[in-house]
Amino acid sequence: MSIEEPTEMMTLEPSAIIGFDGHVVCGLRVHPDQRHLVFPLGNEISIYECATNKQSFLRGHTNTISTLDISTSGRMVASGQSNHMGFRAFVIVWDWETRKEISRHELHRVRVQSLCFSSNDQFLVSLGGKDCGSIIVWDIEQRTAICGTIATKETTGEATKVASLNKRFTTFVSGGDQNLRVWNIDRERKRLTVQDVAVGKLRREFTGMRISPNDDTLYVGTMSGDIVKINLNCNPNPSDPSQDKMPVLLGCFGKHNAKKPPGKDCEKYHYGVRDLLLLPDGKLIIGAGDGTIDMVQERNGNFKNYRGPTWPELKSLQSTKIDGVITSLQIRNGKTLLIGTNGCEIYSLELANFSSSLRLLKTCHTNAVYDIAFPYNFSLVFATASHESIRIWSTSKMQELLRIVVPNFASSSIVFSRDGKSIISAWNDGVIRAFTPLSGKLIYAIPNAHNKGCSSVAVTSNGKIVVSGGIEGQVRVWKIDPYVQSLIGVLKEHYGPIESVHINNYDTEVVSASRDGSCVIWDLIRLTRKHVIFAHTQFIAAQYFPTGVQILTAGSDKLIGYWEAYDGSLVREVEGSKSGPINAIDMNMMGEYFVSAGTDQIVRLWNYQLGVEVAVGIGHASAITSARYSPNGKFLVTGSSDGGIFVWKVPEKFHIKIPDDILKPSKDEEQSTASKAPSKPPTPSTSATKLAKSLSSQAVIGRDGSRKAPLVTSDSRVGTFLGGLRNNNNEDIRVHASGRSTRSSQIAECPAIDPNAQPTIDPCVDTASLADGDQQEQWETRSQHSAGSLNRLSEQSPFAQREGETGGSRGKDCNLNEPLSAGRKQ
């Protein structure tokens, strides 16, 4: 086999981004065509088509997007970003049809707080944050700034919101902390004129603003929990030279409580009114900080002699409550209410019925994604671990299927068992928990597995041995039985936190990476140390090559290291990042390519043999904390510290390629299969042996361009590994059945857990059920191919042979499937 030459660097394109940045105020928008949702995702804008679940993205910002707006006609989208202290922040105008940038400016410092288009799409008004405090009017057609000024007086707080009028395109309103002002754009003189709203002694921090269709009334929410009604007194004809009258306060309204006596019947919304909507019939929809959603209308009562400044003018018609602080309210198709929360979730609610129509549309993690895991040889779903929850996602619909909640604790590592019957997770409270992947029920929990918290976990192919790493620096080995989970070994060599543990494909060795600057290779059969790898770095990740002959490591020194598993010697080091540590690495099934990611927010795809980058993906807005290669090798999944999950398409030239002669059995195998001799293990095909030898004899290009020794040196292990893949193709082994199914059919198809399994501890664990069954596709969890490959692997594994040789004796080769003797426990 000839040496593959380095190719031109390619770009990884995200096929989907799971998430919604709910912290952006009014960040969720419905396009005027009523078919698309627009919302920010880190430094990108996601355009989501509701009918087909397809996503497209607007890319051009260099940091997190802080605000966005859509023009009245729907032809343009504007977005602003935040930046580091001392730097300018971009405002970008996008063309909706072409999805390309029209113009941009960087006239604001640090942050763009709010944006609004004029009603005729001629002007774009932008408001800077507290470090800028200025209002800029941008002429979109001429692509130039017309005028700008400071948004507030020195005696008031900062402005946080701007909103344009519906008919008078030269007028807009700004509001914030104790300031509410009406502005007029003088295009000829290139200046702004302003009038303060006369609110008397009323002092409020103003939030969401809505203007009536005829521009005569302004409704403003406040952080005090009431709503202020303003008469704008604007001349509807913008060309009329007459001066507008001063806008005046009409009232400050709260919600009426009929159960309380007059004078005490006015209620305010808890944690403020964050956003509101004005319906065509004059009703208001109010979103509060405590998650309350109310549909109200004015009572038109007389409250001149009412004691308080807030009048009980609003009558509640419908009400419901959701989790989280409401940050966005939008109406779609005139009958559906869309709600965005700071918990990064999007809900839908029918206006006709608040009581039973609430539905969760989109969700994502609100904290860092610490780990990602795929089931064995199954790419249709994956699991993520984060603060307080483990979530399972569908890769076809990019939606959450299951959420497992453990309040107040964080899951630092997760792994699927080989048979797919359990999800094993490590938590920072020191407990190892196993859950069912379909219902999320707790199977067992190992309390006090580590006294300072569990940081990583791995499981053998038979699911009977679990290896965990702790913050205190110990590696512990556990035997898993249906009724009890027992400790069979404690491996003490590290004195720093364990960042990762990984077991080779033969279940004979495990490598642990620690922050103390060492990686230790352990003998999983004898429970002893074999080799130690030292480097001037804090190791963060370590993983075996599929054949088990080499180990790939990454750490804080920005280098990726190749190490021999036989003696722990260094083979090669390549620079994996220009700035910042590497937090995650993962290989594909064949070991041809691997992915790395770190705090530089860049995803890199590498050729393992050549040690060079072949593709780069840019899109994350914060440090990448986890990365995983899909089992079919066609996409990557990465998670970041802001909770975003990116799914990257791997270019087709880097997909897993298994030659046809390997997939076809040889004549010797056909004869052995016909004779059905169970005692004789299957031998690798002739073609597999040829490929193994070619891989082992393949030269390697070093960093200096010289030819070096081959990286893969074990012919027998390569042949054994490829022989196990003989009956697999490039697609998933498990079949994804077409069509839709109900929840009952899914439960019937999923493998059930052992009915005799009993948890050893019953912690307070909240579990969530699956999403709507009609929206999910069936999973076929077992196949003859996967069962056959599992049998071949167990027969070929040296670990299985040692178990047969020892026969339960307690010599040097101890049997991990039997309890440990009292002497060893001591």
Long-range contacts (C-beta under 8 A, 24 or more apart in sequence): 1-691, 1-694, 1-695, 1-698, 3-698, 3-699, 3-701, 4-607, 4-609, 4-610, 6-607, 6-610, 6-612, 6-614, 6-701, 7-614, 7-653, 9-613, 9-614, 9-615, 9-616, 10-614, 10-615, 10-616, 10-651, 11-615, 11-616, 11-617, 12-603, 12-605, 12-615, 12-616, 12-617, 12-636, 12-648, 12-649, 12-650, 12-651, 13-617, 13-648, 13-649, 14-57, 14-617, 14-619, 14-646, 14-647, 14-648, 14-649, 15-635, 15-647, 15-648, 15-649, 16-55, 16-398, 16-646, 16-647, 17-41, 17-42, 17-44, 17-46, 17-55, 17-57, 17-619, 17-644, 17-645, 17-646, 17-647, 18-364, 18-393, 18-398, 18-644, 18-645, 18-646, 18-647, 19-344, 19-364, 19-365, 19-643, 19-644, 19-645, 20-46, 20-340, 20-344, 20-345, 20-346, 20-362, 20-363, 20-364, 21-64, 21-65, 21-344, 21-642, 22-324, 22-327, 22-328, 22-340, 22-341, 22-342, 22-343, 22-344, 22-345, 22-346, 23-327, 23-342, 23-344, 24-65, 24-66, 24-67, 24-68, 24-327, 25-67, 25-114, 25-160, 25-161, 25-207, 25-274, 25-275, 25-327, 25-328, 26-67, 26-208, 26-275, 26-327, 26-328, 27-65, 27-67, 27-68, 27-327, 27-328, 27-340, 28-327, 28-328, 28-330, 28-338, 28-340, 28-346, 29-68, 29-69, 29-70, 29-328, 29-330, 30-330, 30-331, 30-332, 30-338, 31-70, 31-74, 31-96, 32-70, 32-72, 32-73, 32-74, 33-74, 34-332, 34-333, 37-338, 37-346, 38-68, 38-70, 38-77, 39-68, 39-340, 39-346, 40-64, 40-65, 40-68, 40-79, 41-65, 41-621, 41-644, 42-619, 42-620, 42-621, 42-622, 42-640, 42-642, 42-644, 43-81, 43-619, 43-621, 44-619, 44-621, 45-77, 45-79, 45-94, 47-99, 50-332, 53-397, 53-398, 55-398, 56-99, 57-619, 58-94, 58-99, 59-619, 60-90, 60-92, 60-101, 60-104, 61-90, 61-92, 62-90, 63-89, 63-621, 64-621, 64-622, 66-111, 66-112, 66-113, 66-129, 67-112, 67-113, 67-114, 67-115, 68-115, 69-115, 69-116, 69-117, 70-117, 71-117, 71-121, 72-117, 72-119, 72-120, 72-121, 73-121, 75-121, 76-102, 76-117, 76-121, 76-140, 78-115, 78-117, 78-124, 78-126, 79-115, 80-108, 80-111, 80-112, 80-113, 80-114, 80-115, 80-126, 81-111, 81-112, 82-110, 82-111, 82-112, 82-129, 83-110, 83-111, 84-110, 85-110, 85-131, 86-110, 89-128, 89-129, 89-132, 91-115, 91-124, 91-126, 91-136, 91-138, 93-124, 93-138, 93-140, 102-140, 102-143, 103-138, 103-140, 103-143, 105-136, 105-138, 105-145, 107-134, 107-136, 107-145, 107-148, 108-132, 108-134, 108-136, 113-159, 113-160, 113-161, 114-159, 114-160, 114-161, 114-162, 115-162, 116-162, 116-163, 116-164, 116-172, 117-164, 118-164, 118-169, 118-170, 118-172, 118-185, 119-164, 119-165, 119-166, 119-167, 119-168, 119-169, 120-169, 122-169, 123-169, 123-170, 123-185, 125-162, 125-164, 125-172, 126-162, 127-151, 127-159, 127-160, 127-161, 127-162, 127-174, 129-158, 130-158, 133-158, 133-159, 135-159, 135-162, 135-174, 135-183, 135-192, 137-185, 137-192, 146-185, 146-187, 146-190, 147-185, 147-186, 147-190, 147-191, 147-192, 148-192, 149-192, 149-194, 151-176, 151-179, 151-181, 152-176, 152-179, 152-181, 153-179, 157-205, 160-206, 160-207, 161-206, 161-207, 161-208, 161-209, 163-209, 163-210, 163-211, 165-211, 165-215, 165-232, 165-234, 166-211, 166-212, 166-213, 166-214, 166-215, 167-214, 167-215, 167-236, 168-215, 168-234, 168-235, 168-236, 168-238, 169-238, 170-238, 171-215, 171-234, 171-238, 173-209, 173-211, 173-218, 173-232, 175-206, 175-207, 175-209, 175-220, 176-205, 176-206, 177-205, 177-206, 178-203, 178-204, 178-205, 179-206, 180-206, 180-220, 180-228, 180-230, 182-232, 182-234, 182-244, 182-247, 184-244, 195-244, 195-246, 195-247, 196-246, 197-230, 197-246, 197-247, 197-248, 197-249, 198-246, 198-247, 198-248, 198-249, 199-228, 199-249, 200-249, 202-228, 202-249, 202-252, 202-309, 204-228, 204-252, 205-272, 207-272, 207-273, 207-274, 207-275, 208-273, 208-274, 208-275, 208-276, 208-287, 208-329, 210-276, 210-277, 210-278, 210-284, 211-278, 212-278, 213-280, 217-250, 218-247, 219-276, 219-278, 219-284, 221-272, 221-273, 221-274, 221-275, 221-276, 221-286, 222-272, 222-273, 223-272, 223-273, 224-268, 224-272, 224-310, 225-254, 225-268, 225-269, 225-270, 225-271, 225-272, 225-273, 225-288, 226-252, 226-253, 226-254, 226-268, 226-269, 226-273, 226-310, 227-252, 227-253, 227-254, 227-273, 227-276, 227-284, 227-286, 227-314, 228-252, 228-253, 229-253, 251-303, 251-311, 251-313, 252-309, 252-310, 252-311, 253-298, 253-310, 253-311, 253-312, 253-313, 253-314, 254-310, 254-311, 254-312, 254-313, 254-314, 255-294, 255-296, 255-312, 255-314, 255-315, 255-316, 256-299, 256-312, 256-313, 256-314, 256-315, 256-316, 257-312, 263-306, 263-307, 265-312, 266-306, 266-308, 266-310, 266-311, 266-312, 267-312, 268-310, 269-294, 271-325, 274-325, 274-326, 274-327, 275-326, 275-327, 275-328, 275-329, 276-329, 277-329, 277-330, 277-331, 277-337, 279-331, 279-351, 283-317, 284-314, 285-329, 285-337, 285-351, 287-326, 287-329, 287-339, 288-326, 289-325, 289-326, 290-321, 290-325, 291-321, 291-322, 291-323, 291-324, 291-325, 291-326, 291-341, 292-319, 292-320, 292-321, 293-319, 293-320, 293-321, 293-322, 293-326, 293-337, 293-339, 293-349, 293-354, 294-318, 294-319, 295-319, 295-351, 295-354, 318-353, 318-354, 318-355, 319-354, 320-349, 320-354, 320-355, 320-358, 322-347, 322-358, 344-643, 360-771, 362-399, 363-400, 363-403, 364-643, 364-644, 364-645, 365-389, 365-391, 365-639, 365-643, 365-644, 365-645, 366-643, 367-410, 367-641, 367-643, 368-625, 368-639, 368-640, 368-641, 368-642, 368-643, 369-625, 369-626, 369-639, 369-640, 369-641, 369-643, 369-644, 369-645, 370-410, 370-411, 370-412, 370-413, 370-625, 370-626, 370-639, 371-411, 371-412, 371-413, 371-414, 371-626, 371-639, 372-626, 372-627, 372-628, 372-637, 372-638, 372-639, 372-645, 373-414, 373-415, 373-416, 373-423, 373-628, 374-416, 374-628, 374-630, 374-631, 375-416, 375-420, 375-437, 375-631, 376-416, 376-418, 376-419, 376-420, 376-631, 376-786, 377-631, 377-728, 377-732, 377-733, 377-734, 377-786, 377-789, 378-420, 378-631, 378-732, 378-733, 378-734, 379-630, 379-631, 379-632, 379-634, 379-635, 379-732, 380-732, 380-734, 380-736, 380-777, 380-779, 381-779, 382-628, 382-630, 382-637, 383-414, 383-416, 383-423, 383-437, 384-414, 384-626, 384-639, 384-645, 385-410, 385-411, 385-412, 385-413, 385-414, 385-425, 386-410, 386-411, 386-639, 386-643, 387-411, 390-414, 390-423, 390-425, 390-435, 392-437, 393-645, 394-776, 394-777, 395-630, 395-635, 395-647, 396-736, 396-777, 397-775, 397-776, 397-777, 398-647, 399-771, 399-775, 400-771, 401-770, 401-771, 401-776, 402-437, 402-438, 402-439, 402-440, 402-768, 402-769, 402-770, 402-771, 403-440, 403-767, 403-768, 404-435, 404-440, 404-765, 404-767, 404-768, 405-765, 405-766, 405-767, 405-768, 406-433, 406-763, 406-765, 406-766, 407-764, 407-766, 412-453, 412-454, 412-455, 412-456, 413-454, 413-455, 413-456, 413-457, 413-500, 414-457, 415-457, 415-458, 415-459, 417-459, 417-463, 418-459, 418-460, 418-461, 418-462, 418-463, 418-790, 419-463, 419-751, 420-751, 420-781, 420-782, 421-463, 421-751, 421-752, 421-753, 422-463, 422-753, 424-457, 424-459, 424-466, 425-457, 426-454, 426-455, 426-456, 426-457, 426-468, 426-469, 427-453, 427-454, 428-453, 428-454, 428-455, 428-471, 429-453, 430-454, 430-470, 431-761, 431-763, 432-457, 432-466, 432-468, 432-478, 432-485, 433-763, 433-765, 435-767, 436-753, 437-750, 438-746, 438-747, 438-750, 438-770, 439-747, 439-767, 439-769, 439-770, 440-767, 440-768, 440-769, 441-767, 442-759, 442-762, 442-763, 442-765, 442-767, 443-753, 443-757, 443-759, 444-480, 444-485, 444-757, 444-758, 444-759, 444-760, 444-761, 445-759, 445-760, 445-761, 445-762, 445-763, 446-478, 446-485, 446-760, 446-761, 447-760, 447-761, 447-763, 449-476, 449-478, 450-474, 450-476, 455-497, 455-498, 455-499, 456-498, 456-499, 456-500, 456-501, 456-512, 457-501, 458-501, 458-502, 458-503, 458-510, 459-503, 460-503, 460-507, 460-524, 460-799, 461-505, 461-507, 461-790, 461-793, 461-794, 461-797, 462-507, 462-794, 464-816, 464-817, 465-507, 465-524, 465-816, 467-501, 467-503, 467-510, 467-524, 468-501, 469-498, 469-499, 469-500, 469-501, 469-512, 469-514, 470-497, 470-498, 471-497, 471-498, 472-497, 473-497, 473-498, 473-514, 473-516, 474-498, 475-501, 475-510, 475-512, 475-520, 475-522, 477-524, 477-527, 477-816, 479-816, 479-817, 479-819, 482-754, 482-756, 482-757, 482-758, 483-756, 483-757, 483-758, 484-760, 485-760, 486-819, 486-820, 487-820, 487-825, 488-527, 488-816, 488-819, 488-820, 488-824, 489-527, 489-820, 489-824, 491-520, 491-522, 491-527, 491-529, 493-518, 493-520, 493-529, 493-532, 494-518, 494-520, 496-538, 499-539, 499-540, 499-541, 500-540, 500-541, 500-542, 500-543, 502-542, 502-543, 502-544, 503-544, 504-544, 504-548, 504-565, 505-544, 505-546, 505-547, 505-548, 505-721, 505-793, 506-548, 506-797, 506-798, 506-799, 507-797, 507-799, 508-548, 508-797, 508-798, 508-799, 509-544, 509-548, 509-565, 511-542, 511-543, 511-544, 511-551, 511-565, 512-542, 513-539, 513-540, 513-541, 513-542, 513-553, 513-555, 514-539, 515-539, 515-540, 519-551, 519-553, 519-563, 521-551, 521-565, 521-568, 524-799, 524-816, 525-799, 525-802, 525-813, 525-814, 525-816, 526-812, 526-813, 526-814, 527-814, 531-565, 531-567, 531-568, 532-568, 533-561, 533-563, 533-568, 533-570, 535-561, 538-581, 540-581, 540-582, 540-583, 540-584, 541-582, 541-583, 541-584, 541-585, 543-585, 543-586, 543-587, 545-587, 545-591, 545-608, 545-712, 546-587, 546-589, 546-590, 546-591, 546-721, 547-591, 547-712, 547-714, 547-717, 547-718, 547-720, 547-721, 548-714, 548-717, 549-712, 549-713, 549-714, 549-717, 550-711, 550-712, 552-585, 552-587, 552-594, 552-608, 553-585, 554-581, 554-582, 554-583, 554-584, 554-585, 554-596, 554-598, 555-581, 555-582, 556-581, 557-581, 558-582, 558-598, 560-585, 560-596, 560-606, 562-611, 562-711, 571-711, 572-611, 572-700, 572-702, 572-703, 572-708, 572-711, 574-606, 574-611, 574-612, 574-703, 576-604, 577-602, 577-604, 580-623, 583-623, 583-624, 583-625, 583-626, 583-627, 584-624, 584-625, 584-626, 584-627, 584-628, 584-638, 585-627, 586-627, 586-628, 586-629, 587-629, 588-629, 588-633, 588-656, 589-629, 589-631, 589-633, 589-656, 589-725, 590-633, 590-656, 590-658, 590-725, 592-654, 592-656, 592-657, 593-629, 593-633, 593-650, 593-654, 594-629, 595-627, 595-628, 595-629, 595-636, 595-638, 596-627, 597-624, 597-626, 597-627, 597-638, 598-623, 598-624, 599-623, 599-624, 601-640, 603-627, 603-636, 603-638, 603-646, 603-648, 605-636, 605-650, 605-654, 608-711, 609-698, 609-700, 609-711, 610-700, 610-701, 611-700, 611-701, 611-702, 611-703, 614-654, 615-650, 615-651, 615-654, 617-646, 617-648, 619-646, 620-644, 620-646, 631-732, 632-656, 632-730, 632-731, 632-732, 633-730, 655-730, 656-730, 657-730, 658-725, 658-728, 658-729, 658-730, 659-687, 659-691, 661-685, 661-687, 662-687, 662-688, 662-691, 662-722, 662-725, 662-726, 663-726, 663-727, 663-728, 663-729, 665-726, 681-792, 681-795, 681-796, 682-723, 682-792, 682-795, 682-796, 683-723, 684-719, 684-720, 684-722, 684-723, 685-723, 685-726, 688-719, 688-722, 688-723, 688-726, 689-715, 689-719, 691-718, 691-722, 692-718, 692-719, 692-722, 720-796, 723-792, 723-796, 724-789, 724-792, 724-793, 724-796, 725-789, 727-785, 727-788, 727-789, 728-785, 728-789, 733-783, 733-785, 733-786, 733-789, 734-779, 734-780, 734-781, 734-782, 734-783, 734-786, 735-780, 735-783, 736-777, 736-778, 736-779, 736-780, 737-777, 737-778, 737-779, 737-780, 738-777, 739-777, 739-778, 740-774, 740-775, 740-776, 740-777, 740-778, 741-773, 741-776, 741-777, 741-778, 742-773, 742-774, 743-770, 743-773, 744-773, 745-773, 745-778, 746-770, 746-773, 746-776, 746-778, 746-779, 749-778, 749-779, 749-780, 749-781, 750-779, 750-781, 751-781, 751-782
